[in-house]
Amino acid sequence: MKINILTLFPEIVRPYFTNSIPAKAIEKDIFSVDIVNIRDFALDKHRTCDDEPYGGGAGMVLKPEPVSLALEKVTENLKTPVIIYPSPAGIPFDQSTAYELSKEKELVFLCGRYEGLDQRIIDYYDIKEYSIGDYVLSAGELAALVIVDAVIRLIDGVITNESLREESFSSGLLEYPHYTRPAVFKGVPVPDVLLSGHHENIRQWRLRKSIERTLDRRPDLLHNKALSEEEKAILEN
Ligand code: SAM
């Protein structure tokens, strides 16, 4: 996969790719990243990238020309780029979208600043707008990295499939709680079943915890899930 990130602040984006999972995946050639400074495409000597909104009101808007020039430069050698604008006004980004995006070959992220992009950029380049949650960040870099992080860990070879299989959302449920050594911490013991070595009992306990947690914290997930007979039985008890 090729990832391109267009931003006014490359220095915010760059460090993410130099550590841990993304750095190892880049080393293994699983994906590559190109970070492009939109300001390099500004048209005036002051390298201006924002302007006042038509119609008045607070804040500034990213000027369309530098964004458009940067986008065209970045995409000129790409075949099927998916262009993403993280935006609080976008559709909610979720795990199934992360799965879909992990199958793409070329992703381009456009990080917003100020009040955001000129709408004509979004319409002209058929850009997908995703929101990472119902709150407003001051800029798009962190949101773009949230999406990148959720996507790249789903690409084959980045992390073990075993870890992905039982994660929150992969089965439509939140994940069960985890425990590690010591067996007693601050006077609180690990649940007995996890020390039993009985795999079937552990599986059932984990499923029950997943369902209880989902019911408590995210009942909306249960409404959208096709439940197995076992899951229905746990819910009814
Ligand atoms: N005026 C915009 C609105 O009310 O919808 C908010 C602009 S915000 C201050 C600046 C930039 O941060 C946005 O262009 C977007 O790229 C990013 N951003 C802020 N909140 C976000 C969210 N919840 N999801 C994705 N991106 C977000």
Residues whose N, C-alpha, C, O or C-beta is under 5 A from the ligand:
A	BS01	SAM	P86 S87 P88 A89 C111 G112 R113 Y114 E115 G116 L117 Y130 S131 I132 G133 Y135 V136 L137 S138 A139 G140 A143
